[in-house]
Amino acid sequence: MAPDTYFWARSIGPERGTRCRPGRFPNDVRRQEIVVKRKTSPSTGPGSASVAGFYDEPTGSICYVAADPQTGGCAIVDPVLGFDPAAARTDTGMAEALLEHVRNEGLSVEWILDTHPHADHVTASDWLRGQTGAKNAIGARVPQIADLWRDFYNMPGRFDVARDYDRLFADGDSFAIGDLPVRVMLTAGHTLGSLSYVVGSDAAFVADTFMQPDAGTARADFPGGSAATLYRSLMAIVALPENTRLFVGHDYGTDARDEPEWESTVARQKGENIHIGGGVSCEDYVARRRDRDKTLGLPDRMLHALQLNLRAGRFPDPEDDGHSYLKIPLNRF
């Protein structure tokens, strides 16, 4: 499908995907044309969700709108709030593109779902909740993740996950999008509280577990991560029916593939995934994953993003000058 074009106001800055005039000040804002790649995966029949994925090029993240074709009820999964780490400026461009899709399709947002606190982008959960009145949700183990990072940032009492999210889902919980049943799976390993959402008869949003088969699987070296736990989560996902559509959280392309992709199936992952395809033992997977993770740098937004994502993307209260501030520890990694 050809990329769709959306328009929104954005601050001028040297961020990929924008058309910027040189010599302008960072607080100057004008209307800019941004190309957002959107691909759709239609419903396969009764009980099956229709899915649209939106690619955030600066972070390689994919945001989703999962809808019940019968009722028009939908959920937004892992929405991105734009963030320029050089200027520490945010924008709602991607979130506005998601809402434009919702309006154009005649949908009604019922849920805003995060799979985990992301380290590579800021969530737009709180902003979208304010725009739509929908409930937002994340995993029941996220308060434990907040404990890890509260210590790291030396910010006692800073994060209150239950305040900032309407629901904290545990493994095995269920809810509905329209009339489509949703089952919550704990798929930890990338973080200790990562979730996957199995929607309707044949769709699962698996976030940072699997990547595309030619790219392997997610890293497991962040605080609270575990390659062995991630392996068990991957095995739980491939135990789903083989025709289940799997929607991943990231794609960065490969040496052989420039165009981003974000949909696969259980059958493809079982047969073709370069890390687990064809049958790989937990021991072999853990060794391979650890070797790979040693070569990876930290995401450039991580220390900013986690302070916001553990608050559903809600900014810290402004200080006496009217501005919100983040706290960045030195020499901790």
N, C-alpha and C positions, 0 to 999 in steps of 0.2 A: 504494500500500500504506500502511496506517495505521502511524504510528510505533510502535515497540516500546518498552516501558519496562524499564529495567534498574535495579538497586539496587547501591550500593556505598558504602563509608565514604569520607568526604571532609572535608577541613578546612573550617571555616566561613570564608567570605570573600565579598566582594561581586562574585562572578563570575556572568556570565549563565548561566542554565540551572539555578541552584541555588535552593533555598528556604532562606533564612538568617534566623535570629532576630537582631534587633538586640542590641547590647550584649554580644556574646560575644567571647572572646579568640581570636586567630588560631590558637592551638595546640589549641583545643577541637575534637574530632572526634565526629560522630554519623552515624547512618545517614540518608541522604537519597535521595529519589526523583529520578532524572534521566531525562528523556525523550531518547532517542537515535533519530534518524530513520534507519531502515534501509529500503533498497529492494533488491529482488532481480532479477537478470536470469538466467532459467533457461537451462540448456544447450539448444542448438538441435538436438542430435542427437549421434551418435557422434563423438568427437574434439573436442567443444565443452565448454568450462568452464561451470560454474554460478558465478555471481558475486553476492556480497552487498556492498553499499556502505553505509558508516556515516558519517553526517555529523557533524562536530565543529563545532558552531555558533560557539563563540568565535573560531575561526580560519578558518572557511569551508573547512576541509580535509575530504577524503573518504578514509577508510581502507577497504581492501577485503579480503575473503576470497575467493580464487579456488580452486575445488575441482574435482577430477576426480570426476564422479558415479559412475564405475565402481569406483574403488579407495578413495575417501574421502580420498585425499591432498590436502592444500591448502597454499596459501601465503597469508601475511598481507602485504599490500602497503601501504607508507607508514603504519604505525601511529603514532598520536598519544599522547604522554605529556602529560597535562594540566599546564599551567603557568600560574600566576597571576603576571603580571609586576609587579603592585603589591606583593605579599607575598613574591615569589620562592619560592612553594610549588609542589610538584609533586603530582600524583595519578595513579593508575593506572586511573581510572574507565573511560575509553574502551577501554583495553587489556583490562580485565576483561570489558567488553561483547563484545569480539571473541572472547575465549576462551569466554564463555557460548554464543555462537552456534556455535562449533566443537563444544562438548560437545553442544549440543542437536541438531546435525545429524549427530553421530557421525563427525566428521572427525578427521584426524590432521595436525598441523602439521609440514610438512617444511621449509619455507623461511620466512624473514622477510626481505622484500625492500624496501629503500629505493631510490627512483629517483634521489635526489641528496641532498646535505645541505640540508635545508630552512631557510629564513630566517624562516618564520612560525609554525612549531610545533616542539616538541621530539619527537624520535623515541622510540618505546617499544621499539626493536629490542633493546637489551641486556636490558631487563626481560623481554620476551617470550622471548628465548632462554633466560634462566634458568628461566622457568616451563615451557617446552615441550621443551627440549633440541634444538630445531630449529637449523639453520644459518642465519646471517644473511649478507646480501650487499649490495653497493653497487657503483658503477662503478670501473673501473681507473684513471680519471683523477682520482678524488677526492683522492689524495695531492697532486696539483698544486693542487687547491682548498685543501687544508690549508696548503700553502706560502704562498698568498696571505694567508690569515687568520692564520697564525702571525706573519707580519710585522706585520699590522694590529694584533694584540693585544700585540705585543712579548712573545711567549711562545715563545722558541726551545725546540725539542724537546718541545713540549707534546702534539702530535697524532701518533698512530701508527695510521693507518687499518688497516694490515694486521694489527695486533694485535687491533683491536676488531671486525673483520669476518672471517668465515670464508672468504668468497670476494669477490674483486674482479673483476667481469665486464667484459670488453672487447667492443667491437662485433663481432657475429657469433658470440659464444659461444652455446652451447646447454646446456640441462639439462632436467630433467623435474619436473613436479608430478604425482605419481601416475604414470600412463602418458601424460599429456599432454606433448607436446614444447613447450619454451619457447625462443624465439629472442630474443637480446638485441640491441637496436638502440641505438647511440649517437645520442641526439637532443639534442645540445648547443645552447646559445644562451641559455637562461635561466641555466644555469651551464655551465662548460666541460666538465663531466663527467656531464650528465644522461643517464639511460637510459630507454628504454621496453621493456616486456616483452610480447612477442607470444605469447600462450598458446593452445595448441591450434589449432583451425581458424578461429576467428573472434572472438578477444578480444585487445585490446591495452590495456595500462595505460600511458597517455602522460603522466601527471603534469603538470608545468608546461610544456606545449607549447601544445596547444589548451585552450581553455575551451569552454563550450557555444557553439554557433553564434551565439547572440544576444549573447554576451559577448566573442568574439574569441579572443585568444591571450594567452600569458603575457608578463610584462615581461622585458626583456633588459638592464637597466641595473645589475645587481649586479656586483661585481668578477669579472672573467672572463667576463661575459656578452657577447653579440654578437647584434644584431638580424639581421644578414645570415646568421650561422650558424643562428639559430633558423628563419629562412625556409627554409633548405635542409633542416632537420630536419622542418619541417611538410610540405614537398613529399615527403620520404621516407615520412612516415606516410600521406599521401593516395594514395601509390602502392600501398598494401595493397589487397586486394580490397574492393570497395565495400560489401559486407555486414559487414565487420569492425566489431564493437562497440568503440567507443573510450570508455575510462573515464578521466575527467580528474581532476586532483589537487585542484581548487578550484572552488567556485561561490559567488558572493556575491549571486545574484539580479541583476535589472536593474530599471530604472524600470517596466517593464511586467510583471515577473514576480517575485513574492515567494518562491515555493516553490523551494527548491534542487533542482537537477537535476545529474546527473553522467554520464549515458550518452548517447552519440550514435552515429553511424556515419560511416564514411569518406564515403559518398555525401552525407550531410547536411552534413558539414564542407566538402566540395568545392563544394556548391551554395549553402550558406546562410551560411557563416561571415562575419561582418561585416568581418573583416580580410583574408581571402584568398579568399573564395568567389567563384566565377565567373571566376577568373583574374586575379591581381594580380602585377605584376612585382616582382622582388626590390627594385629601387630604390624603387618606390612603397611597398612594405611597410616598408622600413627607415625611410623618412621619416615615415610614419604612426606607426610604433612608437616612434621617438625622440620625436616630439611628445607622444605619450601618456605616455611614461615620465617626461617632465619635470614632469608634473602629479601624480605619485604620491609619497606620503610613504613612509617606511620602515616595515616591519612592526614593531609594538610589541614583539615578542619577539625580534627579529633578533639583537641583540648578546648576548643570553642564549643563544638557541637554537643558534647556530652553534658556540659553545664546547662544547656537549654533543653536537650532531649529528655533529661530526667525530670523536667518540668513541663513535658508535653509541648515544648517549644515556646512556653511562656517566658517573657523577658524578666530578668530580675527587676525588683522595684526601683524606680529612678532614684538617684541620689539628689542632694540639695541643688545641684545644677540642672536638674531635669533629665539627665542622661542615665541610661542603664550601663552597668559595667560587668565585664567578665574577669575572672581571676585566673592567671596562667602561671603555674609553678615552673620554676627553672630547674633544669638538670635532674628531672625525675625519671627520664627515659634515657 
